[in-house]
Amino acid sequence: MDRMISTKQAAAKWGCSQASVWEWCRSGLIAGAVHSGPGSYWRIPADAACPVPVKHPPRDGPDGTDI
């Protein structure tokens, strides 16, 4: 099976909020995202693309600043 990441990890990767990622999963905008039912976490393929343009790109520095 391909590597899966959490909504928190996807949000950090894409530079958006975790709530946005959760909503995109719920709406079916993230291909391959799986949810096993109420109370479970969304799992997203690690190679999935962000479904919408993000206003702020992710930051790479250890303190959240651009390098």
C-alpha positions, 0 to 999 in steps of 0.5 A, spaced: 500 500 500 502 507 498 504 511 504 498 515 507 499 521 511 494 525 516 490 531 515 495 535 519 501 533 515 497 534 508 496 541 511 503 542 513 505 540 506 500 544 502 501 550 507 493 551 509 489 549 515 487 542 517 480 544 517 481 546 509 484 539 508 478 535 512 473 539 508 476 537 501 477 530 504 469 530 506 467 533 499 471 528 495 476 533 492 482 529 494 483 523 490 484 517 494 483 520 501 479 514 505 475 515 512 473 508 515 467 512 519 465 516 524 470 518 529 476 515 525 481 520 521 482 521 514 488 518 511 491 521 504 495 518 499 502 522 501 503 523 493 496 527 493 496 534 490 493 539 493 486 540 490 485 548 490 490 554 489 493 556 496 494 563 498 500 562 502 506 557 500 508 552 506 514 555 509 521 551 510 525 553 516 525 550 523 521 556 526 516 557 520 520 562 516 522 562 509 529 559 508 
